[in-house]
Amino acid sequence: MNPPVNERFVSTLVANGTRKPELIAAQARELLNLRRLPAMLNISQTAVLLNVGEHDIPVLVRKGLLKPLGHPKPNAVKYFAAVAVLEMAADIQFLSRVRDVIYQYWQGKNTAKPDECDSRNGR
């Protein structure tokens, strides 16, 4: 689910009259500017706080690094405790494991794909 273009590339007026692109979505900015986070975070909010993509959250849940609240069904909307997510975000070793899991996942996905160049050239 991609945000609209105007959400991805919002520009602000700088002092000298030029426009400077902002590289953060409006929803992420709003979440980060809250005085107090909600007790339960959805997938997109959790992704913002951990600085990962929304598509990486299910990978982290499958690997056991993130635990959703309650006992949701596989196709249910999952929520995460804000307190736990903030603790995880402050733990360097946890963040290192998160990056390793994401790297391994995408490496496996990319090696499973047939090489597009070889298939086009008839190899």
N, C-alpha and C positions, 0 to 999 in steps of 0.2 A: 504494500500500500504506500504509494509515493505521495508526498505532500504536493500541493500545487506549486507551480514555479514561483509565484510571488511569495510563498512561504519559505522556499529555499534560498532565494536571493532577494532579500529585502535590503534596500539601501537607505542610508541616513544622510542628511545634509551635514557636511563638515563646515567648520568655521570659514574656510576660504571660498565657499560656494560650490565646491565639488561634491559629488556623491561617493560615499564609501560603502561597499557592500558588507552586509552583516551575514555571517555564516552560521547563525543559530536560528532555529525556527521560533516563531512567536510563542508557540505552546511551551517549548523548552525554556524560553526566557521567562515566561510567566511563572512556571514551576520554580525555577531557580530564584526568583525574586520574592517568593512567598515568605512571610515572616515565620510561619509554622507550616510544616508539611502535613498533608493529610495522613492519618494513621495507616491507611491502606493505599498502596500504589498499584496502578495498573501496569501493563507491560511497557507502554511507551514512557511512563514516568520513571519506572525502574531503569529502563535503558538510558534515559537522560542522566540519572544520578550515577550510573556506573560507566557512562561514556562508551556505550556499545550500541550496536544497531538493534532495532526491535526484533529483527530476524535472528539475532544471536541469543535472545532470552530463552526460547524453547530448547536450544542446544545446552545452555547452562542448567536448565531444569532437568533435562534428560541425564546429564552427567552428575547431578546431585549437588552442584555448587549453589544453586538457588532453590529454596523450598517455598512453594506457594502456601498461602494460608488455607487452612481447612483441608478437605479431601476432595478437590475438584475432579470432575470427570475429565477425560482427555480432551474433549471438545469444548469444555467450559471456559469462561473468561477467568483468568487467574489474577489474583491479587497478592501482593507481597507486603510484609510489615516494613514500614518506613524506618523504624528503629534498627531492624536487622540489616537493611540495605545500607544505611549510613555507617553502621559498624563495619560492614564488608568493604565499603568504599574507602575506609580509613586504614584498612589492613593491606600492607604492601604485598605480603605473601599471597593473600587471596587474589588480589588483582593480577599478580603474576600467573597464578593458576588459571584465572579467567582467560587471559591472553593465550596461554598455552593450549587450552581446550578449544578456543576459537580458531587458532592457527591450525591445530590438528584436524578439526572438522572440515575447514575449507580446503586444506591440503588433500584430504581424502575425497572430497567432492570433486576437486579439480583433476585428480589423477584418475578418477572413475570415468571422466568424460573422454570420449574418443577425440583425438587431436583433429581439430577442424581443418588445419592446413593439409594434413595427410589425406583426409577424406576427399578434399577438393581436388587434390593432385592425383587421385587414384591409387595412392599407396596403401 
